């Protein structure tokens, strides 16, 4: 009997498809003004939800698959879902310097990569 969290393999696969940036690329991005300029802040948080998730993605990328918890699987599902929903809302025209792209990049997905 496996101790792996339920749904791990599917969540891991979807997460890996959604997160197109390397940990170094994401870490460097999260330090930029552009990264910190977008996203929703909840209940007085200094950090936007997407920016915080970017840091969480880095934790997930540094964790061995065998060590994932139920919370990790839930976070991976959240990332894959957000990337899919937000990607479907792509605006017309050049998206290079848009809040839409910056939000996705905070979640580890660069639509221009």
VENRA-V231981 format. One record per helix or strand. SS is the DSSP state (~ for helix, > for strand). FROM is the first residue (numbers start at 1). TO is the last residue. Records with the same first field share a line. If there is no record, write none. Layout:
SS: FROM-TO / FROM-TO
This chain:
~: 8-18 / 23-30 / 33-36 / 49-61 / 65-67 / 70-87 / 99-106
